[in-house]
């Protein structure tokens, strides 16, 4: 059941903050208080809302089922839903998408620079032998990790939301999100593994004067490729991938 006033009164302090020094903490000191124009309401779920004030949108499943079902129980009530991605409703319009787009550009640049490093190590002489090849494999992993953001370019909601526009994306309702999540998980673990192998090899060589890892390339590839692939496969099989934040 919704409270008597489900929307925040932007002219008053945030509820429960009167205890802090200096008085209550105000909402955003401008006209963008959650992008919601405050209007008093005494409607509850027993009496479905006649209109859904922005940023809420009508719950089509609620309307078609005569109030028996919600499109998403976590984000809908009384005939209205908070659209996906829900976090956007708590900030000024467009500010999160702008921030995520900037981070996507930086990740794209990182992928491009990693690719240049990969090509350099392939074409330059004596770079395919140990220990230089460890840097090559780390660069490949970093390129894969950074390029995982590609599906979100231009339309991040493709990997953030289900087709109904309300439910956050997961393995159960968005295959692109699942594919990106598995790819990202593989790239992140693989990058961590290869960079760790570089540090371990440097330690063995400089402290112990040992080339132990050079004769065990199979172990490096197991840790660098097979283990990350196993983690990604487990996440897909158990349908454990879902959107939390960012793009």
N, C-alpha and C positions, 0 to 999 in steps of 0.2 A: 504494500500500500504506500502510495506516495505521501509525503508530508503535505500540510495544508498549502504551503508555498514551495513548489518543487524547484523554482528558479531562484538564484541568489538576488538579494536586494543590494544592488551595487551602491546605493547611497548610504549604507550602514557598514560598520566594520565586519570583518570575517567573524563568523560565529565562533565563540570560545576563545577569542584572542584578547579579551579585556583584562586578563590576568597579567599580561606582559607589561613591563615598564613603558611608560609613555602612552598607555591606552591601547585601544583596539587597533589591529592591523587592517588598513583599508584594502579594498579590492584595487584593481588597476586604476590609477588616477586619470582616466581618460574615458572616452565614450566606447571603449572596446572591452568592457567588463565581461569576459567570456563570450563576447559577441552576442549577448542575449539581452534584449530590452526587457527590463523587469516589469512584470504585470502580476498583480495579486491574483490568486486563484484558490478556490476552496474545493476543487475537484479531486476525487480520489479514484482508485481503480473500481470502486463500486459504481462510479459515474464516470465513464471514459471521457477523456478530454475532447472537447469539440474541435479544437484546433491545436496544431503542434507548432509552438513558437520556435523560431530559429535558436539554436542549430538543430533542434529536433525535427524529425521527418515522420510522416504517417507510417504506421505499421500495417502493411498491406495484408499480412497473414492474420493479424488480429481482426481486421475488418472482414476478410473473406470467411473467417471461421466463426463470426458472430461473437468475438471476444473470448473464444475458448483456447486459442493458442497465440503465442507470440512468435515473431520471426526469430528472435534471440532472447532467451529469458534473462540473460545477464545485462543486456543493453536496451531492452524494450519494456514498456509498461503502460497500461491505460491507453493503448492505441498509438503511442508515440515511441520512436526509437532515437537513440543517439547514434548518428551514422559513423561508419568506419572511415578513417582511423579515429577512434574516440579521443585520443590525446589532443588532436587538433582543436577540439572544442574548448580546451582550457587555456589557449593562448590566442594572441591576436591573429586575425585571419591571415593565412598564408605564411606566417613566420616560420613554422616548423618545416613546411615544404621547401622554403627558401634555404634554410639551414642544411637540410638533408641534401638538397641539390648541390650546394657548395661542397659538401663532404663527398658526394658522388663524383664531382669533377676531380677532386684531389685523388680519389681512389683510381679514377681513370688515368690520371697522369702517372700515378705510381705503377699501374699495370704497364703503361707504355715504356716507362724507364726500365722496368724489370725486363721487358721484352728486348729492349736494346742491349741490356747486359747479357741476356741469354744468347742473342745472335753473335755478340762480340766474342763470347767464350767458345762458341761453336766454330767460328771462322779463324780466330787467332791461333797461332801454333802453340802446342804444348799446354793447352788449356783443358784438354779432355782427360788428362791424367790426374791421379791423386797427388796433392790434395785440392788442386784447382777445380776438379769436377764437383767437389762438394759445394763450392760457390755456385757453379752452374745449376745444380739441382735445387739449391736454395732459391735461386733467382726464378727458376721455372715455377716452383711452389708459390713464391710471392706474387708472380704474375697471375697465376690461377686464383689466388686468394683475392687480389685486388680487383680482378675482372668479374668477380661474382656479383658485383653491383649492376652489371649491364642490364638485366631484365627490368630494372626499375626506372631506367632513363625515360624521361618524357611523361611517364604515368606511374608513379610509385604505388598507387592503389592496386595495381595489377598483382603485386606481391604482398600487399598489406591486408586485403579484404577478400571476403568470399563474394560470389556473384550477386548475392542479395544486397550488397552495399552496406550491411550492418555488422555481420559477424566477422571478427578478425580471421585472417587466413590461417589455415593449418593443413596438415596432411590429409585431412578428411574432406576439405572443400576447395582446395586450390592447388592443382598439380604444379603450376609454375612456382608457387611458393615452396612447395616440397622439393622441387628440383634445385631451386636456388639455395635452399637451406642445406641440402646434402652437399652441393658443390662448395658452398661457403665453409661448411664444417670440415670437408676434406682439405680444402686449401689452407684453412687456419691451422689444423693439426699438422699437416705436412710442412708448412713453413716453420712452425715451431720445432718440429723434429729435425729438419735439415740444419737450421741455425744452431740447434743444440749439438748436433754432430760436429759442426765446424768448431765450436768451442771445446768440446771434448777432445777432438783431434789435436787442436792447438795446445791444450793442456798436456796431453800425452807426449807430444813432440818436444815442447819447450821444457817441461818439468822432468819428464822421465826419459827423454830422448828415445821415444818409442814410436814405431810406425805400425802399431798394433792394428789400427783400423784399415790400413792400406791393404792388408791381406784378407780382410773380411768385408769386402764390398757388398756381399749378399746381405749381411746384417744391416748395413746402412740402408739398402733399398727396402728391406722388410720394414724397418722403423720409419723410413721416409715416405713410402708409398702404400704398402700393404696394410699397415696398422691404421693410418688415416682412412683408407678405403673401407676397412672393416667397421670403424666407428660410424662412418657415413651410412653404410649399408644397414647397420643395426638401427640407426635413427629412422631410416626409411621403412624397414620391415616392421618396427614397433610403432610406426606412425607418430613419432615423437616431435616432429618439426612443426613449428608454428610461429607466427609473427608476434614480436613483442614491441619493438620500437624501430625507429630509423627506417631505412629503405633497403 
